[in-house]
Amino acid sequence: MKYLVAAAFVLIIGSLASAFISMMRSKSANPKMVRSLALRVGFSIALFLTILVLAKLGYIKPTGIR
């Protein structure tokens, strides 16, 4: 489970980096940058929903602040 969450974070950061590089190379919003940012939002929402579902099913146990 930890590997799934870690892989999702890597995909989110990679998509954000791709959009940043595309934004720095051109001054206007090109389709590659828009697609990268849309993928980042999609990955973030999917990760959030996955964590909620896994917590509800009992695969992830909340530990609180210690």
TORSEBA-763465 format. One record per residue: residue number from 1; y, z, x of N, C-alpha, C, O in turn. Coordinates in steps of 0.05 Angstrom, whole numbers, plus 5000, padded with zeros to 4 digits. Atoms other than C-alpha are relative to their C-alpha. Layout:
<node num="NUM" n_north="Y" n_up="Z" n_east="X" ca_north="Y" ca_up="Z" ca_east="X" c_north="Y" c_up="Z" c_east="X" o_north="Y" o_up="Z" o_east="X"/>
...
! end
This chain:
<node num="1" n_north="4976" n_up="5000" n_east="5016" ca_north="5000" ca_up="5000" ca_east="5000" c_north="5025" c_up="5000" c_east="5017" o_north="5045" o_up="4986" o_east="5011"/>
<node num="2" n_north="4978" n_up="4999" n_east="4982" ca_north="5047" ca_up="5016" ca_east="5057" c_north="5006" c_up="4973" c_east="5012" o_north="5029" o_up="4965" o_east="5016"/>
<node num="3" n_north="4997" n_up="5027" n_east="4988" ca_north="5035" ca_up="4947" ca_east="5086" c_north="5013" c_up="4981" c_east="4980" o_north="5029" o_up="4964" o_east="4988"/>
<node num="4" n_north="4988" n_up="5017" n_east="5021" ca_north="5053" ca_up="4913" ca_east="5020" c_north="5030" c_up="5005" c_east="4999" o_north="5046" o_up="4986" o_east="4997"/>
<node num="5" n_north="4972" n_up="4993" n_east="5002" ca_north="5120" ca_up="4950" ca_east="5016" c_north="5015" c_up="4991" c_east="5026" o_north="5037" o_up="4981" o_east="5025"/>
<node num="6" n_north="4988" n_up="5008" n_east="4975" ca_north="5134" ca_up="4938" ca_east="5090" c_north="5004" c_up="4969" c_east="5002" o_north="5024" o_up="4959" o_east="5011"/>
<node num="7" n_north="4998" n_up="5029" n_east="5000" ca_north="5119" ca_up="4863" ca_east="5082" c_north="5023" c_up="4991" c_east="4981" o_north="5037" o_up="4972" o_east="4988"/>
<node num="8" n_north="4978" n_up="5007" n_east="5019" ca_north="5166" ca_up="4860" ca_east="5022" c_north="5027" c_up="5005" c_east="5012" o_north="5045" o_up="4988" o_east="5009"/>
<node num="9" n_north="4974" n_up="4995" n_east="4987" ca_north="5222" ca_up="4892" ca_east="5061" c_north="5006" c_up="4980" c_east="5022" o_north="5029" o_up="4971" o_east="5025"/>
<node num="10" n_north="4997" n_up="5020" n_east="4980" ca_north="5211" ca_up="4843" ca_east="5118" c_north="5009" c_up="4973" c_east="4987" o_north="5027" o_up="4960" o_east="4998"/>
<node num="11" n_north="4992" n_up="5024" n_east="5014" ca_north="5216" ca_up="4785" ca_east="5069" c_north="5028" c_up="5001" c_east="4990" o_north="5043" o_up="4982" o_east="4991"/>
<node num="12" n_north="4972" n_up="4997" n_east="5010" ca_north="5280" ca_up="4813" ca_east="5038" c_north="5020" c_up="4997" c_east="5023" o_north="5040" o_up="4983" o_east="5021"/>
<node num="13" n_north="4982" n_up="5002" n_east="4978" ca_north="5313" ca_up="4822" ca_east="5106" c_north="5000" c_up="4972" c_east="5012" o_north="5022" o_up="4963" o_east="5020"/>
<node num="14" n_north="5001" n_up="5028" n_east="4990" ca_north="5289" ca_up="4753" ca_east="5130" c_north="5016" c_up="4981" c_east="4982" o_north="5030" o_up="4964" o_east="4993"/>
<node num="15" n_north="4985" n_up="5017" n_east="5018" ca_north="5318" ca_up="4720" ca_east="5068" c_north="5030" c_up="5005" c_east="5003" o_north="5046" o_up="4987" o_east="5002"/>
<node num="16" n_north="4972" n_up="4994" n_east="4996" ca_north="5384" ca_up="4757" ca_east="5078" c_north="5011" c_up="4989" c_east="5026" o_north="5033" o_up="4979" o_east="5027"/>
<node num="17" n_north="4992" n_up="5011" n_east="4974" ca_north="5387" ca_up="4736" ca_east="5151" c_north="5003" c_up="4970" c_east="4999" o_north="5021" o_up="4958" o_east="5010"/>
<node num="18" n_north="4998" n_up="5029" n_east="5003" ca_north="5373" ca_up="4664" ca_east="5132" c_north="5026" c_up="4992" c_east="4986" o_north="5039" o_up="4973" o_east="4993"/>
<node num="19" n_north="4975" n_up="5006" n_east="5015" ca_north="5431" ca_up="4665" ca_east="5082" c_north="5024" c_up="5005" c_east="5018" o_north="5043" o_up="4989" o_east="5017"/>
<node num="20" n_north="4978" n_up="4994" n_east="4983" ca_north="5476" ca_up="4697" ca_east="5133" c_north="5004" c_up="4978" c_east="5021" o_north="5027" o_up="4969" o_east="5026"/>
<node num="21" n_north="4998" n_up="5022" n_east="4980" ca_north="5461" ca_up="4644" ca_east="5186" c_north="5010" c_up="4975" c_east="4987" o_north="5027" o_up="4961" o_east="4999"/>
<node num="22" n_north="4990" n_up="5023" n_east="5014" ca_north="5471" ca_up="4589" ca_east="5135" c_north="5029" c_up="5002" c_east="4993" o_north="5044" o_up="4982" o_east="4994"/>
<node num="23" n_north="4972" n_up="4996" n_east="5007" ca_north="5537" ca_up="4619" ca_east="5114" c_north="5018" c_up="4998" c_east="5024" o_north="5040" o_up="4987" o_east="5022"/>
<node num="24" n_north="4984" n_up="5002" n_east="4976" ca_north="5562" ca_up="4624" ca_east="5185" c_north="5002" c_up="4972" c_east="5011" o_north="5023" o_up="4965" o_east="5023"/>
<node num="25" n_north="4999" n_up="5027" n_east="4990" ca_north="5545" ca_up="4552" ca_east="5201" c_north="5018" c_up="4981" c_east="4983" o_north="5030" o_up="4963" o_east="4994"/>
<node num="26" n_north="4983" n_up="5017" n_east="5016" ca_north="5582" ca_up="4522" ca_east="5142" c_north="5020" c_up="5018" c_east="4984" o_north="5014" o_up="5041" o_east="4979"/>
<node num="27" n_north="4979" n_up="4985" n_east="5014" ca_north="5645" ca_up="4544" ca_east="5107" c_north="4997" c_up="5001" c_east="4970" o_north="5008" o_up="5019" o_east="4957"/>
<node num="28" n_north="5004" n_up="5001" n_east="5029" ca_north="5624" ca_up="4526" ca_east="5037" c_north="4972" c_up="5009" c_east="4993" o_north="4954" o_up="5010" o_east="5010"/>
<node num="29" n_north="5026" n_up="4991" n_east="5010" ca_north="5566" ca_up="4551" ca_east="4995" c_north="4981" c_up="4976" c_east="4998" o_north="4985" o_up="4959" o_east="4980"/>
<node num="30" n_north="5019" n_up="5022" n_east="5001" ca_north="5509" ca_up="4503" ca_east="5009" c_north="4975" c_up="5009" c_east="4985" o_north="4970" o_up="5033" o_east="4982"/>
<node num="31" n_north="5024" n_up="4993" n_east="5015" ca_north="5443" ca_up="4501" ca_east="4970" c_north="4981" c_up="5018" c_east="5015" o_north="4967" o_up="5034" o_east="5002"/>
<node num="32" n_north="5019" n_up="4983" n_east="4985" ca_north="5403" ca_up="4533" ca_east="5026" c_north="5009" c_up="5029" c_east="4999" o_north="4992" o_up="5047" o_east="4996"/>
<node num="33" n_north="4991" n_up="4972" n_east="5001" ca_north="5447" ca_up="4595" ca_east="5026" c_north="4996" c_up="5011" c_east="4972" o_north="4987" o_up="5034" o_east="4970"/>
<node num="34" n_north="5003" n_up="4991" n_east="5028" ca_north="5445" ca_up="4600" ca_east="4950" c_north="4971" c_up="5007" c_east="4995" o_north="4964" o_up="5027" o_east="4983"/>
<node num="35" n_north="5029" n_up="4996" n_east="5003" ca_north="5369" ca_up="4593" ca_east="4951" c_north="4991" c_up="5025" c_east="5015" o_north="4975" o_up="5041" o_east="5004"/>
<node num="36" n_north="5008" n_up="4977" n_east="4985" ca_north="5362" ca_up="4646" ca_east="5005" c_north="5009" c_up="5026" c_east="4986" o_north="4994" o_up="5045" o_east="4985"/>
<node num="37" n_north="4990" n_up="4976" n_east="5014" ca_north="5405" ca_up="4696" ca_east="4967" c_north="4985" c_up="5004" c_east="4974" o_north="4980" o_up="5027" o_east="4966"/>
<node num="38" n_north="5015" n_up="4998" n_east="5025" ca_north="5368" ca_up="4681" ca_east="4902" c_north="4972" c_up="5011" c_east="5006" o_north="4961" o_up="5028" o_east="4991"/>
<node num="39" n_north="5027" n_up="4990" n_east="4992" ca_north="5301" ca_up="4694" ca_east="4938" c_north="5002" c_up="5030" c_east="5007" o_north="4984" o_up="5046" o_east="5000"/>
<node num="40" n_north="4996" n_up="4972" n_east="4993" ca_north="5329" ca_up="4760" ca_east="4965" c_north="5001" c_up="5017" c_east="4975" o_north="4989" o_up="5038" o_east="4973"/>
<node num="41" n_north="4998" n_up="4985" n_east="5025" ca_north="5348" ca_up="4783" ca_east="4896" c_north="4973" c_up="5001" c_east="4985" o_north="4965" o_up="5022" o_east="4975"/>
<node num="42" n_north="5027" n_up="5001" n_east="5012" ca_north="5280" ca_up="4761" ca_east="4869" c_north="4981" c_up="5019" c_east="5014" o_north="4966" o_up="5034" o_east="5000"/>
<node num="43" n_north="5017" n_up="4982" n_east="4985" ca_north="5243" ca_up="4798" ca_east="4924" c_north="5007" c_up="5029" c_east="4995" o_north="4989" o_up="5046" o_east="4993"/>
<node num="44" n_north="4992" n_up="4973" n_east="5005" ca_north="5284" ca_up="4860" ca_east="4913" c_north="4992" c_up="5010" c_east="4973" o_north="4982" o_up="5033" o_east="4970"/>
<node num="45" n_north="5008" n_up="4993" n_east="5027" ca_north="5271" ca_up="4861" ca_east="4839" c_north="4970" c_up="5004" c_east="4998" o_north="4960" o_up="5023" o_east="4986"/>
<node num="46" n_north="5029" n_up="4998" n_east="5000" ca_north="5197" ca_up="4848" ca_east="4849" c_north="4990" c_up="5025" c_east="5015" o_north="4972" o_up="5038" o_east="5005"/>
<node num="47" n_north="5008" n_up="4976" n_east="4985" ca_north="5192" ca_up="4904" ca_east="4901" c_north="5006" c_up="5025" c_east="4983" o_north="4989" o_up="5043" o_east="4981"/>
<node num="48" n_north="4993" n_up="4977" n_east="5017" ca_north="5228" ca_up="4953" ca_east="4854" c_north="4980" c_up="5003" c_east="4977" o_north="4971" o_up="5025" o_east="4972"/>
<node num="49" n_north="5019" n_up="4998" n_east="5023" ca_north="5183" ca_up="4936" ca_east="4795" c_north="4972" c_up="5007" c_east="5009" o_north="4958" o_up="5022" o_east="4996"/>
<node num="50" n_north="5026" n_up="4993" n_east="4989" ca_north="5121" ca_up="4940" ca_east="4839" c_north="4998" c_up="5030" c_east="5006" o_north="4978" o_up="5042" o_east="5000"/>
<node num="51" n_north="5000" n_up="4972" n_east="4994" ca_north="5140" ca_up="5009" ca_east="4863" c_north="4999" c_up="5017" c_east="4974" o_north="4985" o_up="5037" o_east="4973"/>
<node num="52" n_north="5001" n_up="4986" n_east="5026" ca_north="5153" ca_up="5032" ca_east="4791" c_north="4972" c_up="5000" c_east="4988" o_north="4963" o_up="5020" o_east="4978"/>
<node num="53" n_north="5027" n_up="5003" n_east="5012" ca_north="5086" ca_up="5005" ca_east="4766" c_north="4980" c_up="5016" c_east="5016" o_north="4963" o_up="5030" o_east="5004"/>
<node num="54" n_north="5019" n_up="4986" n_east="4984" ca_north="5047" ca_up="5034" ca_east="4825" c_north="5004" c_up="5030" c_east="4997" o_north="4984" o_up="5045" o_east="4997"/>
<node num="55" n_north="4995" n_up="4972" n_east="5004" ca_north="5080" ca_up="5102" ca_east="4815" c_north="4989" c_up="5009" c_east="4973" o_north="4977" o_up="5030" o_east="4970"/>
<node num="56" n_north="5010" n_up="4994" n_east="5027" ca_north="5063" ca_up="5100" ca_east="4740" c_north="4970" c_up="5001" c_east="5000" o_north="4958" o_up="5017" o_east="4985"/>
<node num="57" n_north="5029" n_up="5001" n_east="5000" ca_north="4991" ca_up="5082" ca_east="4755" c_north="4988" c_up="5022" c_east="5018" o_north="4963" o_up="5026" o_east="5018"/>
<node num="58" n_north="5010" n_up="4978" n_east="4983" ca_north="4985" ca_up="5139" ca_east="4806" c_north="4993" c_up="4992" c_east="5028" o_north="4983" o_up="5009" o_east="5043"/>
<node num="59" n_north="5006" n_up="5009" n_east="4973" ca_north="4978" ca_up="5098" ca_east="4869" c_north="5020" c_up="5011" c_east="5020" o_north="5013" o_up="5015" o_east="5044"/>
<node num="60" n_north="4979" n_up="4988" n_east="4983" ca_north="5043" ca_up="5126" ca_east="4897" c_north="5007" c_up="5027" c_east="4988" o_north="5014" o_up="5029" o_east="4964"/>
<node num="61" n_north="4994" n_up="4973" n_east="5009" ca_north="5054" ca_up="5201" ca_east="4892" c_north="5028" c_up="5008" c_east="5010" o_north="5033" o_up="5007" o_east="5034"/>
<node num="62" n_north="4974" n_up="4990" n_east="4991" ca_north="5125" ca_up="5228" ca_east="4893" c_north="4997" c_up="5026" c_east="5015" o_north="4982" o_up="5044" o_east="5006"/>
<node num="63" n_north="5002" n_up="4976" n_east="4983" ca_north="5134" ca_up="5281" ca_east="4947" c_north="5025" c_up="5016" c_east="4998" o_north="5025" o_up="5040" o_east="5006"/>
<node num="64" n_north="4975" n_up="4985" n_east="5001" ca_north="5206" ca_up="5301" ca_east="4935" c_north="5013" c_up="5003" c_east="5027" o_north="5003" o_up="4993" o_east="5047"/>
<node num="65" n_north="4986" n_up="4995" n_east="4975" ca_north="5255" ca_up="5324" ca_east="4987" c_north="4990" c_up="5027" c_east="5011" o_north="4989" o_up="5047" o_east="4997"/>
<node num="66" n_north="5010" n_up="4976" n_east="4988" ca_north="5228" ca_up="5375" ca_east="5036" c_north="5019" c_up="5012" c_east="5020" o_north="5014" o_up="5032" o_east="5032"/>
! end
